Amino acid sequence: MTGDTPTDDSRIARRSILASIGLGTAALAGCTSDSSSDPANNSTNSTDSGLNSGESKVFTDVAMEDDELEIEIDDNTPVEFINLVDPNGELYDQQRLESSETRTSFEILGRSNDFVIGDYELVALSDDEPTDTAMVTLEAQCRITDVLWAAENPDMEWDTDAPNWDEYAAVVIENKGTIPSLLTELEWAGAPVARLQSKESQSYYHEKRLPPGETTVYSAGSVYATDGAVHSLDCDELETEPMTVTAVVRVGPDPSYTQQIKYDGDQSCELSIEDSSDELIAGGGEN
């Protein structure tokens, strides 16, 4: 595996390579179509990660390992470069393979904040000519499935040494995509703590990796607080009010989740959770 920085000669080669990708892809598509009648060629290269490199004879395995896209090629096929082309047709990255190498990787998270989700094209090149291509879908699809109040779930992994820990919240985020995302912020609009401070919302910042699957994120503040150092929340002025938490993520759209909170009590607030629902904010998070 190598992450060689391209030389000036390599950069010149890239321009000629990119110019020939369209023609090379069309030719390869024709070859794939011709060979599809052979039952031996009907298998696809896929992994448990959900990635699928199609009927490629060169790309034998494609998988996400931590924050990198790992590529394995057939050891009988000469490949000098592998290009990763983004959904806009732009070269995202290029890796060079030495003569004996059959594996390389592309960094997905951490390299930049502008990763675009969608269908990416892997292009294998030899002598500056495309020899095979494969399409892989790289996307993070996060949704908030639950918001849990510490006071109602005391057996979870709260920091019980912290003051007012029973005012904390936990957000359960499910990533149904093929690659990880990164949580950077939880914004709590209409939360009790925001109302207590006469604000529309309260944000807490995070740096939490969200791999495919389910992740529980614990709040870093008193989301359900109704008492402050100066004054308390006047529950007489409130009835059943919405609280919407939005997860700001680096890859994929920003999901949100709304909880209906009932405010009751005179001298002290009594909270209860009435209803909840989740949604994706269209267009959000694709930085």
Number of C-alpha atoms within 10 A of each C-alpha: 15 13 13 10 11 14 9 9 8 14 13 11 16 18 12 12 21 20 11 14 22 12 12 20 18 12 14 17 14 11 12 17 9 10 13 13 10 8 8 8 13 13 11 14 16 17 13 9 14 17 21 20 24 17 20 22 18 21 24 19 19 24 22 24 13 14 18 17 18 17 20 17 21 15 15 8 14 20 27 17 23 24 24 23 20 19 16 11 14 12 16 17 13 21 19 20 18 13 10 9 16 19 18 19 21 21 16 21 20 11 10 10 12 12 19 20 20 15 16 23 22 21 26 25 21 15 12 18 19 24 20 24 26 23 18 20 18 24 23 27 21 28 22 25 18 18 22 16 20 24 14 13 13 12 8 12 11 17 13 12 7 8 9 15 22 20 19 20 22 20 21 15 24 21 21 17 21 21 29 28 25 20 21 15 18 21 17 23 20 24 25 27 24 21 19 20 17 11 13 13 18 20 18 14 15 18 10 15 18 22 22 22 13 16 16 18 18 19 21 16 17 21 24 23 22 24 16 11 5 7 10 16 21 18 18 13 8 13 12 16 15 19 19 20 25 24 30 21 26 26 27 27 24 23 24 23 22 21 21 18 22 18 22 18 11 10 11 14 19 12 17 14 16 12 12 16 14 18 14 17 14 10 10 16 17 17 15
